[in-house]
């Protein structure tokens, strides 16, 4: 009995102690350390146990525990705090701010080392690319940004000559050459390629895909003109690529995606290694390899299939008729053992392979100095194919060489190199940075599976069509200093830069450009003694066979150039905190170009914070863009299609005798004025809202003229000679031909919070609503009759309506334990497409088509298999939204079934599943 009583007593004691433990309640308040304001929505957990809660609107929490020793307090934007419970029943916790995307120090747009995107007087986006590439379906830098930044646009082009080998970028609907790209705050070199068609017609841009995705820490997008701070090109804004600087981490990632039809396979794999150099230095190295398979037009298997005459009937000029019927054509196709898919052309992607290697390094020296360096090399082989040259195209095919016609291919072999080296530190209270940055981009062009029809059966089938390259070397010296005792702080920055740019074209082999049937015309002259003699009076073609390599004619010896120019610049940049709430900033810059003189630009901006929940900001800037050397000196011959008919055309450079004879002036800088006004708000903790309106007026934009026709007898002799020499029938020229006004409103919003179960949620939203209008056309004196050729309607539509006026991004992420989820939808507004039907004088005819708005939805789910390894699966374009189909003009000679357009979202992949593996080793 005693034993039983003792057991009951012990059991009662244990039960009582357990019940007492269950009733222990911990209460407290969580505040921000900087101002002691209460923090609502903070996660409070019993470390190592299941108990958890969140603070209310006054920062108050209540949590029960049995035997917990510590509570863990965490909040997005603040450092996690671990507090020992002990015997206390009430705990007050102060959280310190952490450096994350909400308070990220920015480099771009300000030379104040303490500036963040939240207190900037102009709009800046800071995009964490490390996190983004772990969950997003997109693989390349440009496509990752395309789906998260509403002001950013990039197009993946297929079958667009060398432009399809690069994905140049735009901001606010302006040109690909009106945005400046920096790497670690230093000016990056451009691509050497002039884009034709699409968004960058007649312009060179920046190829962000030459930078390994795995090397990038974050990307800052300054959505405001900044020529006064950084120089030429920064009219629409600045994109700054910040490289990783980790020294004790190894990361690896690989992604593979494929389209619904089983084509267009995409892979991209990279490894990033961070190493220590000395006690505090670092060397960060990234290697990356990517492949892209070709794709057919998205949609049904029959989309884009060839349905016109193939083997006869004048296939390039007319459709079926009573003499050459579809039945005859089908019978010939069947007898050849093929079907109409044999004549398919490719869709939205080229076949390509990329190898990239980059590094970023820094070594601290004595007395606070640091030597740094970064750079890389990339090699890309991108092959595109154009329109199938049908056996019945007698002027472009030789059936003895290609009985069934041919699909010509062009390999763009692109090598991109860059190297920066510099020293920074502090002397007599001044921060200084002296650096030199070199970059070079080169294109080699190999044409295969082709011919030069004018050479007959002697034609080669592969041609070296020549090459071109561009380089940039920039030496800079920058100083800055913060004067804390001038009002509430004055930051002074000034410096200078000397830059040398080069551009070179190297001719291709003779067969790639020659027209073999040219015959010299002779006239008879007489000596003073009356003796007759023959005088060469030009040349004329003897037949209608197309010259040069099909798809792209090679560069002629007369096209060769090797030119350079030098640019010197000086700037001053001030930021004054008049009060704790009021910021003023201003900058002025003078640049002198060796080929056209000096340009002065300036900028002023201000911000006033009424409270944490409301601040207003605004700015004014002047800007400029110097015409690229390529726009001065590039000449090419290519084939375009008008109303389904192949037309050979030549683009003459700005120094060509034909250009001068026509009366087109030498190129001059584009000049701009930009205005912005907006507000920022943090109505509650971890909610961030910005709204900014802007207007950008650009005067004398450089573009391509429309097409002058060889049938025009009024053209000068030099222009007519250009047609004969190149075997072309239309010509276009570079010219400061038009001015525009762009107005828009940008919105960004984010909300991040933690759930009681420990999961964290983030909602992101953004929108850009913009409209560009034509304000002036510059018609050279004497060419008034050519107003609609100097600046034609297709160029106007390209400038004003070729990308969506409205773009909206909505994204939500959820992370819990080992899982992470992403759901994103992007709205691309309607666009207008135009095709030129002829070269009629004085005004050609055009066909227009409006493409309806579309929503593209992505979804992904990730699982952390081990602490080191994560797997993610998902789908780009979950609902297989293809957009409107391209519709041929009524009565046109378009002989393919309709297929979806890629005009809005920049690519027409359709539904595209993906899988990604990533690993991190510390």
C-alpha positions in Angstrom: 0.0 0.0 0.0 2.9 2.4 0.8 4.4 1.7 -2.5 1.2 2.5 -4.3 0.7 5.7 -2.3 4.3 6.7 -3.1 3.8 6.0 -6.8 0.5 8.0 -6.9 2.3 10.9 -5.1 5.1 10.9 -7.6 2.8 10.7 -10.6 0.7 13.5 -9.2 3.8 15.6 -8.8 4.9 15.0 -12.4 1.4 15.7 -13.8 1.2 18.9 -11.7 4.6 20.0 -13.0 3.6 19.3 -16.6 0.4 21.1 -16.2 2.2 24.0 -14.6 4.7 24.0 -17.5 2.0 24.1 -20.1 0.5 27.1 -18.4 3.7 29.2 -18.6 3.0 32.3 -20.8 5.7 34.5 -22.3 4.6 38.0 -23.4 6.6 40.9 -24.8 7.0 43.7 -27.3 9.2 43.7 -30.5 10.5 47.1 -31.6 12.9 48.5 -34.2 16.2 49.4 -32.7 16.7 52.6 -34.7 13.6 54.4 -33.5 11.9 52.0 -30.9 8.8 51.9 -33.1 6.7 48.7 -32.7 7.0 46.0 -35.4 3.8 44.2 -36.4 3.9 40.8 -38.1 7.2 39.6 -36.5 7.7 35.9 -36.2 8.3 34.7 -32.6 9.3 31.0 -32.2 10.4 28.8 -29.4 13.8 27.7 -30.7 13.9 23.9 -31.4 10.2 23.4 -30.5 6.8 23.8 -32.3 5.5 26.9 -30.5 5.3 30.1 -32.7 3.2 33.3 -33.1 3.4 36.7 -34.7 3.2 40.2 -33.1 0.1 42.3 -33.4 -0.2 45.8 -34.8 1.4 47.2 -31.6 4.3 44.8 -31.8 2.9 42.7 -28.8 3.2 38.9 -28.7 2.1 36.1 -26.4 3.4 32.6 -26.6 3.2 29.6 -24.3 6.1 27.1 -23.7 6.7 24.0 -21.7 10.4 23.8 -21.4 11.8 26.2 -24.1 15.1 27.9 -23.3 15.2 30.5 -26.1 12.8 32.4 -28.3 13.9 33.2 -31.9 12.6 36.6 -33.3 12.8 37.1 -37.0 11.5 39.7 -39.4 12.2 40.4 -43.1 14.6 43.4 -43.3 16.0 42.9 -39.8 18.6 40.7 -38.2 17.2 37.6 -36.4 17.5 37.8 -32.6 17.8 34.9 -30.2 16.8 35.7 -26.6 17.2 33.4 -23.6 13.9 33.0 -21.7 15.3 32.0 -18.3 12.7 32.6 -15.6 11.2 35.7 -17.3 7.6 35.9 -18.3 7.9 39.2 -20.2 10.6 39.9 -22.8 11.1 43.0 -24.9 13.2 42.6 -28.0 14.9 45.3 -30.3 15.7 44.2 -33.8 18.4 45.8 -35.9 18.1 46.4 -39.6 19.8 44.0 -41.9 21.3 44.6 -45.4 18.8 42.9 -47.8 16.9 44.0 -50.8 14.7 46.4 -48.8 17.7 48.4 -47.7 20.2 47.4 -50.4 23.1 49.9 -50.9 23.0 51.0 -54.5 25.9 51.9 -56.8 24.0 53.3 -59.8 22.5 56.7 -59.8 24.4 58.2 -56.9 28.0 58.5 -55.8 27.0 58.7 -52.2 28.3 55.5 -50.5 25.3 55.5 -48.1 22.5 55.9 -50.7 19.9 53.2 -50.8 17.1 52.6 -53.2 14.6 53.7 -50.6 16.0 57.3 -50.2 17.0 57.9 -53.8 15.7 61.0 -55.5 15.1 59.0 -58.7 13.6 55.5 -59.2 16.0 52.6 -58.9 15.2 48.9 -59.0 17.5 46.4 -57.2 17.0 42.9 -58.5 18.5 40.0 -56.5 19.5 37.7 -59.4 20.9 35.0 -57.1 17.5 34.2 -55.7 15.7 34.8 -59.0 17.6 32.3 -61.0 16.9 29.6 -58.4 13.1 29.7 -59.0 12.5 31.2 -62.4 11.8 29.3 -65.7 14.0 31.7 -67.6 17.7 30.9 -68.2 19.4 34.0 -69.7 20.0 37.3 -68.0 17.8 39.2 -70.5 14.8 36.8 -70.1 15.1 36.8 -66.3 14.8 40.6 -66.4 12.1 40.5 -69.0 9.7 38.8 -66.6 10.4 40.9 -63.4 11.1 44.5 -64.5 8.1 46.3 -66.1 10.3 48.9 -67.8 12.7 46.4 -69.3 12.2 44.7 -72.7 14.3 42.3 -74.7 13.4 40.3 -77.7 14.7 36.8 -78.7 14.7 37.0 -82.5 14.9 34.1 -84.9 15.7 34.5 -88.6 16.7 38.1 -88.2 20.2 38.1 -89.5 23.0 38.6 -87.0 20.6 40.4 -84.7 19.1 37.0 -83.8 22.5 36.0 -82.2 22.1 38.7 -79.5 19.3 39.8 -77.2 19.8 43.6 -76.9 17.9 45.4 -74.2 15.5 48.4 -73.9 14.1 50.6 -71.1 10.8 52.6 -71.3 10.2 51.6 -75.0 13.2 53.6 -76.2 16.0 52.4 -78.5 18.5 49.7 -77.6 21.2 52.3 -78.0 19.5 54.8 -75.6 20.3 52.8 -72.4 23.7 52.6 -70.8 25.1 49.3 -69.2 27.7 49.3 -66.4 29.4 46.4 -64.7 30.4 47.1 -61.1 29.7 50.8 -61.8 32.1 50.9 -64.9 30.9 51.5 -68.5 30.6 48.3 -70.5 31.4 48.0 -74.2 28.6 47.5 -76.8 28.1 44.7 -79.3 29.7 45.4 -82.6 26.6 44.3 -84.5 24.1 46.6 -86.2 20.6 45.1 -85.6 18.2 44.9 -88.6 14.5 44.6 -88.1 12.6 44.5 -84.9 13.4 46.6 -81.8 16.9 47.7 -82.7 16.7 48.5 -86.4 19.9 50.3 -87.4 21.4 50.4 -83.9 24.0 48.7 -81.8 23.1 47.7 -78.3 24.4 45.8 -75.2 24.6 42.0 -75.1 24.0 41.2 -71.5 24.0 37.5 -72.3 27.8 37.7 -72.8 28.0 38.0 -69.0 27.5 34.6 -67.1 24.3 34.5 -65.1 26.1 32.7 -62.4 28.5 35.5 -61.8 25.9 38.2 -61.1 24.9 39.1 -57.5 22.3 41.7 -58.4 21.2 44.1 -61.1 20.4 47.7 -60.5 18.1 49.5 -63.0 18.2 53.3 -62.8 14.9 54.3 -64.4 16.0 57.9 -65.1 18.2 59.8 -67.5 21.8 59.9 -66.3 24.0 61.2 -69.1 25.3 64.0 -66.8 26.6 61.3 -64.5 27.7 58.6 -66.8 27.8 60.0 -70.4 26.5 59.0 -73.8 23.6 56.5 -74.1 22.0 57.0 -70.6 18.9 58.7 -72.0 16.3 56.1 -70.9 18.3 55.0 -67.9 21.2 52.8 -66.7 21.5 49.1 -66.0 24.3 48.2 -63.6 25.4 44.6 -63.3 27.0 43.9 -59.8 29.2 40.8 -59.8 29.5 38.4 -56.9 32.3 39.0 -54.4 32.0 35.9 -52.1 35.2 34.4 -50.9 34.1 31.2 -49.1 31.4 29.7 -51.2 30.9 27.4 -54.2 27.6 27.4 -56.1 26.5 25.4 -59.1 23.4 25.5 -61.1 21.9 23.8 -64.2 18.6 24.4 -66.0 17.0 22.5 -68.9 13.8 23.4 -70.6 12.0 22.3 -73.8 9.0 23.4 -75.7 5.7 21.5 -75.9 6.5 20.3 -79.4 9.7 18.8 -78.3 12.0 21.3 -80.0 13.9 24.4 -78.8 15.8 22.5 -76.1 17.6 25.1 -73.8 20.3 24.3 -71.3 22.5 26.6 -69.1 24.9 25.3 -66.5 27.3 27.3 -64.4 29.7 27.0 -61.5 30.8 29.9 -59.2 33.8 29.6 -56.9 34.7 32.1 -54.2 38.3 32.0 -53.0 40.2 34.0 -50.4 43.2 36.1 -51.5 45.3 36.8 -48.4 43.5 37.7 -45.2 40.7 39.8 -46.6 40.9 39.6 -50.4 38.7 37.6 -52.7 38.7 36.0 -56.1 35.4 35.0 -57.5 35.4 32.9 -60.7 32.4 31.8 -62.8 32.3 29.3 -65.7 29.1 28.8 -67.7 28.0 26.7 -70.7 24.8 27.1 -72.6 23.1 25.5 -75.6 20.0 26.4 -77.6 18.3 24.1 -80.1 16.4 25.4 -83.1 12.7 25.7 -83.0 9.8 25.8 -85.4 6.9 28.2 -85.2 5.1 27.5 -81.9 1.5 26.2 -82.0 0.2 23.4 -84.2 2.4 21.2 -86.3 0.9 22.8 -89.4 1.6 26.4 -88.3 4.0 28.1 -90.7 4.1 25.3 -93.2 4.8 26.2 -96.8 1.8 25.9 -99.1 2.8 27.8 -102.3 4.5 26.8 -105.5 7.8 25.1 -104.9 9.2 23.6 -108.1 7.7 25.9 -110.8 5.3 28.6 -111.7 7.7 31.5 -110.9 7.6 30.6 -107.2 9.1 33.9 -106.1 6.7 36.1 -108.0 3.2 34.5 -108.3 1.0 31.7 -106.9 -0.6 28.8 -108.6 -2.3 29.4 -111.9 -3.9 27.4 -114.7 -0.5 26.5 -116.2 1.2 25.5 -113.0 -1.3 24.0 -110.5 -1.0 22.8 -107.0 -1.7 19.3 -108.2 1.4 19.4 -110.4 3.5 20.9 -107.6 2.3 18.2 -105.1 3.1 15.5 -107.5 6.7 16.7 -107.9 7.1 17.0 -104.2 5.8 13.4 -103.7 8.1 12.1 -106.4 11.1 13.7 -104.6 10.2 11.6 -101.5 9.5 14.7 -99.3 6.5 16.7 -98.1 5.9 20.3 -97.4 7.6 20.2 -94.0 10.8 19.9 -96.0 10.5 23.7 -96.7 9.9 24.6 -93.1 11.7 27.7 -91.7 12.7 28.1 -88.1 10.8 30.0 -85.5 11.9 31.9 -82.4 15.3 30.5 -81.6 18.6 29.9 -83.2 20.9 27.0 -82.8 23.7 28.2 -80.5 26.4 27.2 -78.1 27.9 29.6 -75.5 31.0 29.2 -73.4 31.6 32.0 -70.8 34.3 32.6 -68.2 34.5 35.6 -65.8 36.1 36.7 -62.6 35.8 39.4 -60.0 38.7 40.1 -57.5 39.7 42.5 -54.8 42.8 42.7 -52.6 43.1 45.1 -49.7 46.4 46.9 -49.4 48.0 48.9 -46.6 46.5 52.2 -45.4 43.0 51.3 -46.7 43.8 51.0 -50.3 42.4 48.2 -52.5 43.3 46.9 -55.9 40.5 45.3 -57.8 39.9 43.7 -61.2 37.1 42.0 -63.1 36.4 40.8 -66.6 35.8 37.8 -68.7 35.6 36.2 -72.1 32.7 34.6 -73.9 32.5 32.6 -77.2 29.2 32.0 -78.9 28.4 30.2 -82.1 24.8 31.1 -83.2 23.4 29.8 -86.4 20.2 31.2 -87.9 18.5 30.2 -91.1 16.4 32.5 -93.3 13.5 31.8 -95.7 13.9 28.5 -97.6 15.2 29.2 -101.2 12.8 27.1 -103.2 13.8 25.2 -106.3 11.4 27.3 -108.4 13.2 30.6 -107.4 15.2 30.6 -110.6 17.0 33.9 -109.9 18.2 32.7 -106.5 18.6 28.9 -106.9 20.5 26.7 -109.4 18.7 23.4 -109.6 21.9 21.7 -110.8 23.4 22.6 -107.4 20.3 22.3 -105.2 17.6 20.3 -107.1 15.2 20.7 -104.1 16.2 24.3 -103.2 18.1 25.0 -100.0 17.9 26.5 -96.5 20.8 28.9 -96.2 22.5 29.2 -92.8 24.6 31.9 -91.3 27.0 31.2 -88.4 27.7 34.2 -86.2 30.9 33.4 -84.3 31.0 36.0 -81.5 33.9 36.6 -79.2 33.5 39.0 -76.4 36.4 40.1 -74.1 36.6 42.5 -71.2 39.1 43.4 -68.5 39.0 46.1 -65.8 41.7 46.9 -63.3 41.7 49.7 -60.7 42.9 51.0 -57.3 40.6 52.7 -54.8 41.2 54.1 -51.3 41.3 57.3 -49.4 43.7 60.2 -49.5 43.3 63.3 -47.1 39.7 62.4 -46.5 38.8 62.0 -50.2 37.8 58.6 -51.6 39.4 58.0 -54.9 39.1 55.4 -57.7 41.4 55.1 -60.6 40.6 52.5 -63.2 41.0 51.3 -66.8 38.4 49.2 -68.5 38.9 47.5 -71.9 36.2 45.6 -73.9 36.1 44.2 -77.4 33.3 42.4 -79.3 33.9 40.6 -82.6 31.6 39.0 -85.2 32.8 36.4 -87.8 30.2 35.5 -90.4 30.2 32.1 -92.2 27.5 31.4 -94.7 26.8 27.7 -95.4 24.4 25.6 -97.4 24.1 28.5 -99.8 25.3 29.7 -103.3 26.0 32.7 -105.4 23.5 32.3 -108.1 25.3 34.6 -110.5 28.3 32.2 -110.5 26.3 29.4 -111.9 27.4 25.8 -111.3 30.9 27.1 -110.3 29.5 28.6 -107.1 30.9 27.5 -103.7 28.4 26.3 -101.1 30.1 27.9 -98.1 31.5 31.4 -97.9 33.4 33.5 -95.5 31.3 36.7 -95.6 33.8 38.8 -93.6 33.8 40.1 -90.1 33.6 43.2 -87.9 34.6 44.2 -84.5 34.4 47.1 -82.1 36.4 48.0 -79.0 36.3 50.5 -76.1 39.1 51.5 -73.7 38.1 53.8 -70.8 40.5 55.3 -68.3 38.7 57.0 -65.3 39.7 58.9 -62.2 36.9 59.6 -59.6 36.9 61.4 -56.3 34.2 61.7 -53.7 33.8 62.9 -50.1 31.1 63.3 -47.5 31.1 66.5 -45.5 28.9 65.7 -42.5 29.0 69.3 -41.0 27.5 71.0 -44.1 23.8 71.2 -43.1 22.8 67.6 -42.7 25.5 66.2 -45.0 27.0 67.2 -48.4 28.5 64.5 -50.7 30.8 65.9 -53.4 32.0 63.8 -56.4 34.0 64.8 -59.4 36.2 63.1 -61.9 37.2 62.6 -65.5 37.4 59.9 -68.2 39.3 59.4 -71.4 37.8 56.8 -73.8 38.9 55.4 -77.1 36.5 53.6 -79.4 37.4 51.6 -82.5 35.4 49.9 -85.3 36.6 47.7 -88.1 35.1 45.8 -91.0 37.1 43.1 -92.8 36.0 42.0 -96.3 34.8 38.5 -97.1 35.9 36.3 -99.9 35.1 37.5 -103.4 32.4 35.0 -104.1 30.4 36.1 -101.1 29.7 39.5 -102.6 30.4 39.4 -106.4 27.9 39.7 -109.2 29.5 37.6 -111.9 27.3 38.8 -114.8 28.3 42.5 -114.7 29.6 43.7 -118.1 31.4 46.9 -118.8 29.6 49.5 -121.0 31.8 51.4 -123.4 31.2 54.7 -125.2 33.3 56.1 -128.0 35.6 59.1 -127.4 37.8 61.0 -129.8 41.3 62.4 -129.6 42.0 66.0 -130.6 43.1 64.5 -133.9 39.8 62.8 -134.4 40.9 59.2 -133.6 38.1 57.2 -131.9 38.8 55.2 -128.7 36.7 53.3 -126.2 35.8 54.8 -122.8 34.5 52.7 -119.9 31.1 54.2 -119.1 30.0 52.0 -116.2 28.6 48.5 -116.1 25.3 46.7 -116.5 24.1 43.2 -115.4 23.5 40.7 -118.2 21.0 38.5 -116.4 18.7 38.7 -113.3 20.6 36.2 -111.1 21.1 37.3 -107.6 24.6 38.2 -106.5 26.6 37.2 -103.4 25.9 34.5 -100.9 22.2 33.9 -100.3 20.9 35.1 -96.9 23.7 37.7 -96.5 26.1 39.0 -99.0 29.7 39.4 -97.8 31.5 42.7 -97.2 33.3 44.1 -100.2 36.9 45.5 -100.1 35.2 48.9 -100.6 33.3 48.3 -97.3 36.4 47.8 -95.3 37.1 50.4 -92.6 39.4 50.7 -89.6 38.4 53.8 -87.7 38.6 55.2 -84.1 37.7 58.2 -82.1 38.6 59.6 -78.7 36.3 61.0 -76.1 37.4 63.1 -73.0 35.0 63.9 -70.3 34.8 65.7 -66.9 31.9 65.7 -64.4 30.9 67.1 -61.0 28.2 65.5 -58.9 26.7 67.0 -55.6 24.2 65.6 -53.1 23.1 67.9 -50.2 20.9 66.8 -47.3 19.4 70.2 -46.6 17.5 68.8 -43.6 16.9 65.2 -42.4 13.9 65.1 -44.8 15.0 67.2 -47.8 17.6 66.0 -50.3 19.0 68.0 -53.3 21.3 66.6 -56.0 22.8 67.9 -59.2 25.4 66.9 -61.8 27.0 68.4 -64.8 29.2 66.7 -67.4 31.2 67.9 -70.4 32.3 65.5 -73.1 34.4 66.2 -76.2 34.3 63.8 -79.2 37.1 63.9 -81.7 34.7 63.5 -84.6 31.9 66.0 -83.9 32.9 68.2 -80.9 31.6 68.9 -77.4 28.4 68.1 -75.5 27.4 69.5 -72.1 24.6 67.8 -70.0 23.3 68.4 -66.6 20.8 66.9 -64.1 19.0 68.1 -61.0 16.8 66.0 -58.6 15.2 66.4 -55.2 13.4 64.3 -52.6 11.4 65.3 -49.6 10.2 62.8 -47.0 7.1 64.0 -45.1 7.1 60.8 -43.0 8.1 57.2 -43.4 4.8 56.6 -45.2 5.2 59.3 -47.8 8.0 61.0 -49.7 7.9 62.9 -53.0 10.7 63.1 -55.5 11.4 64.6 -59.0 14.1 65.4 -61.4 15.1 67.1 -64.6 18.0 66.0 -66.9 19.5 66.7 -70.3 21.1 63.8 -72.2 22.7 62.8 -75.4 23.7 59.8 -77.4 26.6 59.9 -79.8 26.1 58.0 -83.0 28.1 54.8 -82.9 31.0 54.4 -85.2 29.1 51.5 -86.8 26.3 53.8 -87.8 28.9 56.1 -89.5 30.7 53.3 -91.4 28.6 50.1 -91.6 27.6 49.0 -95.1 25.8 45.7 -95.9 23.8 43.9 -98.6 20.9 41.6 -97.6 17.6 40.2 -98.7 14.3 41.3 -97.4 10.7 40.1 -98.2 8.0 42.5 -99.3 4.6 41.0 -99.9 6.2 37.6 -100.0 8.7 38.6 -102.7 12.5 38.5 -102.1 14.1 41.9 -102.6 17.9 42.6 -102.4 18.7 45.8 -100.7 21.8 47.7 -99.7 22.4 49.8 -96.6 25.0 52.5 -97.4 27.0 54.1 -94.6 27.1 57.8 -93.8 30.3 58.5 -95.7 29.3 56.7 -98.9 29.4 58.9 -102.0 25.8 57.8 -102.7 24.8 59.1 -99.3 26.4 62.5 -99.9 25.0 62.7 -103.5 21.5 62.1 -102.2 22.0 65.1 -99.8 21.8 63.2 -96.5 23.9 65.1 -93.9 26.6 63.7 -91.6 25.3 62.1 -88.4 25.0 64.3 -85.3 24.4 63.4 -81.6 20.8 62.8 -80.4 19.9 65.1 -77.6 17.2 64.7 -74.9 15.4 66.3 -72.1 13.9 64.2 -69.3 11.4 65.0 -66.6 10.3 62.8 -63.7 8.1 63.2 -60.6 6.9 60.6 -58.2 6.3 59.4 -54.6 7.5 56.6 -52.4 5.6 55.1 -49.5 6.1 52.6 -46.7 2.6 52.7 -45.2 3.4 49.7 -42.9 6.6 47.8 -42.2 7.9 45.7 -45.1 5.4 47.3 -47.6 7.0 49.4 -50.2 5.2 51.4 -53.0 6.6 53.8 -55.6 4.8 55.7 -58.4 6.8 57.8 -60.9 5.7 59.7 -64.0 8.2 60.6 -66.7 8.5 62.4 -70.0 11.5 62.1 -72.4 11.9 64.3 -75.4 14.5 63.2 -77.9 15.6 65.3 -80.8 17.2 64.1 -84.0 17.1 60.4 -83.4 19.3 58.3 -85.7 17.4 55.7 -87.7 17.3 54.1 -91.1 15.6 55.8 -94.0 13.0 53.9 -96.0 13.9 52.2 -99.2 14.9 54.2 -102.3 14.1 52.3 -105.4 16.4 51.6 -108.4 13.4 52.3 -110.7 13.5 55.9 -109.7 15.1 57.7 -112.6 15.5 61.0 -110.6 18.1 59.6 -108.2 21.7 60.9 -108.5 24.2 59.0 -110.6 26.1 57.8 -107.5 23.0 56.2 -106.1 22.2 54.4 -109.4 25.9 53.3 -109.6 25.5 51.8 -106.0 22.5 49.7 -107.3 24.5 48.4 -110.2 27.7 47.7 -108.2 25.8 45.7 -105.5 23.2 44.1 -107.6 20.4 45.5 -105.4 17.2 47.2 -106.3 16.6 49.2 -103.1 18.8 51.3 -100.8 18.5 52.8 -97.3 20.7 55.2 -95.3 21.5 56.2 -91.8 20.2 59.7 -90.9 19.1 61.8 -87.9 15.6 61.5 -89.3 13.1 62.1 -86.5 12.3 63.3 -83.0 10.0 61.7 -80.4 8.3 62.3 -77.1 7.8 59.4 -74.6 5.5 59.8 -71.6 4.7 57.2 -69.0 3.9 56.1 -65.5 5.8 53.4 -63.6 4.6 51.6 -60.5 6.3 49.2 -58.2 5.1 47.5 -55.0 6.3 44.8 -52.6 5.0 43.2 -49.4 7.0 40.7 -47.5 5.9 39.0 -44.3 6.4 35.9 -42.2 3.7 33.4 -41.2 3.3 31.8 -37.8 4.5 28.4 -39.2 7.8 30.0 -40.1 7.1 30.4 -43.8 7.8 33.6 -45.5 5.7 35.2 -48.3 6.6 37.9 -50.8 4.3 39.7 -53.2 5.8 41.8 -55.9 3.9 44.0 -58.4 5.0 46.4 -61.1 3.7 48.2 -64.1 4.9 50.5 -66.9 2.4 52.5 -69.0 4.2 54.4 -71.7 3.5 56.0 -75.1 5.9 57.3 -77.6 4.7 59.8 -80.3 6.5 61.2 -83.3 7.1 65.0 -82.9 9.1 65.8 -86.0 10.5 64.4 -89.3 13.8 65.9 -90.6 13.6 66.0 -94.4 16.8 67.2 -96.0 16.6 70.2 -98.2 16.0 69.1 -101.8 14.4 65.8 -100.8 10.9 67.1 -99.8 9.3 64.8 -102.3 10.8 61.8 -100.4 9.2 62.7 -97.1 7.6 59.2 -96.8 10.8 57.5 -97.7 13.1 59.5 -95.5 11.0 58.3 -92.6 8.5 55.7 -93.6 5.5 54.3 -91.8 7.2 51.0 -90.9 9.9 52.9 -89.1 7.3 55.0 -87.3 5.4 52.0 -86.1 8.6 50.3 -85.0 9.5 53.3 -82.9 6.1 54.0 -81.4 4.1 50.7 -81.3 6.4 47.7 -81.7 6.6 46.9 -78.0 3.7 46.9 -75.5 2.5 50.3 -74.2 1.4 48.5 -71.1 3.4 45.9 -69.1 2.3 44.5 -65.8 4.2 42.0 -63.6 2.6 40.2 -60.7 4.6 37.7 -58.6 4.2 35.8 -55.4 6.6 33.5 -53.6 6.2 31.2 -50.6 9.0 29.5 -48.7 8.5 27.0 -45.9 11.0 24.6 -44.5 12.5 22.7 -47.5 9.9 24.0 -50.1 9.7 27.1 -52.2 7.0 28.1 -54.6 6.6 30.8 -57.3 3.6 32.0 -59.2 4.0 34.8 -61.7 1.9 36.4 -64.4 3.0 39.1 -66.8 0.7 41.2 -68.9 2.0 42.3 -72.3 -0.2 45.0 -73.9 -1.2 45.1 -77.6 1.3 46.0 -80.3 1.0 47.1 -83.9 2.9 45.3 -86.7 3.4 46.7 -90.2 4.8 45.2 -93.4 5.8 47.2 -96.5 4.1 45.9 -99.6 6.1 47.8 -102.2 8.5 50.7 -102.8 6.0 53.0 -104.6 6.8 56.6 -104.9 6.1 59.0 -103.3 4.5 56.8 -100.6 4.8 53.0 -100.4 1.8 50.9 -99.4 1.7 49.1 -96.0 -0.3 46.4 -94.3 -1.1 46.8 -90.5 -2.1 44.2 -87.9 -2.8 44.8 -84.2 -1.9 42.0 -81.8 -4.2 41.6 -78.8 -2.9 41.8 -75.2 -1.7 38.5 -73.6 -1.0 37.2 -70.1 2.0 34.8 -69.7 1.9 32.8 -66.5 4.8 30.9 -64.9 4.8 28.5 -62.0 7.5 26.6 -60.2 8.1 24.5 -57.1 11.4 23.8 -55.4 12.5 21.3 -52.8 15.8 21.3 -50.9 16.8 17.7 -51.1 19.8 18.2 -48.7 21.1 21.3 -47.1 23.4 21.7 -50.1 21.2 20.6 -53.0 17.9 22.0 -54.3 15.7 20.9 -57.2 13.1 23.1 -58.9 10.5 22.1 -61.5 8.0 24.3 -63.3 6.5 25.7 -66.5 7.0 28.9 -68.4 3.7 30.0 -70.1 1.6 27.5 -68.2 -1.5 28.1 -70.2 0.3 27.9 -73.6 -0.7 31.4 -74.6 0.5 32.0 -78.1 -1.1 35.4 -78.9 -2.6 36.4 -82.2 -1.5 34.7 -85.4 0.2 36.8 -88.1 -2.2 37.3 -91.0 -0.9 38.0 -94.5 -2.0 41.1 -96.3 -5.0 40.6 -98.6 -3.8 39.5 -102.1 -0.2 39.1 -100.9 2.2 36.4 -102.1 2.6 35.0 -98.6 2.6 31.3 -99.1 2.8 29.9 -95.5 0.1 29.0 -93.1 -0.4 31.5 -90.3 1.7 31.1 -87.1 1.8 32.9 -83.8 3.7 36.2 -83.4 6.4 36.9 -80.9 5.9 40.7 -81.1 4.7 41.2 -77.5 6.6 39.0 -75.0 9.8 38.9 -77.0 9.6 35.2 -77.7 6.9 32.7 -78.8 7.9 29.5 -77.0 4.4 28.5 -76.0 4.2 26.1 -73.0 7.8 25.3 -71.9 8.5 23.0 -68.9 11.8 23.2 -67.1 13.9 21.6 -64.4 16.7 23.2 -62.4 19.3 21.8 -60.0 21.3 24.1 -57.8 23.9 23.4 -55.1 25.7 25.6 -52.5 28.9 24.6 -50.6 30.3 26.7 -47.8 
